[in-house]
Amino acid sequence: MRNYEIETMPRSELEKLQSERLVNQVKRMYERVECFRNRMDEKGLKPEDVKGIEDLHKLPFAYKSDLRDYYPYGLFAEPLENIRRVHASSGTTGKRIVVGYTDNDLDMWANCIARMLEGVGITKNDIFQVSFGYGLFTGGFGLHAGVEKIGATVIPMSSGNTALQIQTMIDFKATAICCTPSYAMYLGEEIEKMGVKDQLSLKVGIFGAEPWSENMRREIEDKLGIKAYDIYGLSEILGPGVSCECEYQCGMHVWEDHFIPEIIDPETLEVLPHGEWGELVFTTITKEGFPLIRYRTRDICSLNYEKCKCGRTHVRMRKPSGRSDDMLIIRGVNVFPSQIEEVLLSLDGGNITPNYLIKVDRINNTDTFELDVEMSESMFTDDVKSISKVEKEITEKLRSALGLGVKVHLVNPKSIPRSEGKAKRVLDLRKL
Ligand code: DLL
């Protein structure tokens, strides 16, 4: 175990540590983060009212929309000269959400990932292919730093270019890989087609950033000849490594010396008893650059406080079973229907109605993403050339807004079924 004392700390001691850290974090944020201070004041709360984790439930929630409202740096708790790196992810509108890390935050992040890697048997003798995207997405750089911390050799491959990925893992003798589970399936299929499975040196795979099932795990393990582990995280809280599986694969340990999880009822906002399913909420108790208190992740989850067979005492979260908002994860990219609506409404001429239907499916283990967009009566034409010109324009705008390819179909006026209640914008046919 990388950090035996912390990872196996008895719950009473862990809670004492969390309490001390929470009290400091609340005080620090009250002084430095306007949004948090205002919310505390609205509730009539002062930092002195928080004496420990028993008071956590009194504190105000934080929301994804806060990151939009205070874009780009308004929620940072350190001056920019102390922010060493930023990452970003999709917001609910065209504006991305931005997060920042101090040197200590980056070190803590690498340590959280290194704990997992050590837990699943990665050592300095491993050759680790990082096939998560490098860039504003937290996956690539996040895993990279953890692998370096362990002392293994990193292949900073990034995502895409499947033929080169496979050639590299064969030639460089990669023993471990990380990427999204859907990409792992795709790699596995290509490897099968090429008949090169026996040339691989892979033993371990670490997958996350999107939901995946036990069936998918078995298929990936079979196709790549590896043991596959789940890793969870979100940009707002850290990126990958908020929680990870250990060798027993019975839930993901949340690193509770840094993050306090709660499960709430998304309607009543009450904290639910241990073991119940509800919305996952996180409080960061050590982060300096971009701390958050009671951040509503929108992931639907449950927590298991029983001690794990591995000896770690840190709570295990089950695989998230869905979301309490309308965010979709398509090929590992977070997509909100409102981002699509914003692009459609921004198109010249105003001839596109905001009536659309997003169709997502999984074919040959790859997510497909199509969009039906209704033409207005005034632009209605059956001239194929002009239709395909508009389709191309929408495709390009969406690609630049979402960073994702989408097949756009213009459809006849009033052909998308109207709903009597909430508009149904998404048809998600994926079976995990
Ligand atoms: O996906 C961070 C990450 C990178 C995690 C690499 C794991 C590996 P975001 O782009 O901000 O960050 O998306 C966060 O993705 O709220 C979940 O809905 C979903 N998600 C992440 N990991 C898992 C997982 C990264 N293992 C959002 N299982 C989260 C299910 C996951 N859903």
Residues whose N, C-alpha, C, O or C-beta is under 5 A from the ligand:
A	BS01	DLL	S89 T138 G139 F207 G208 A209 E210 P211 W212 D230 I231 Y232 G233 L234 S235 G239 P240 T297 D299 P320
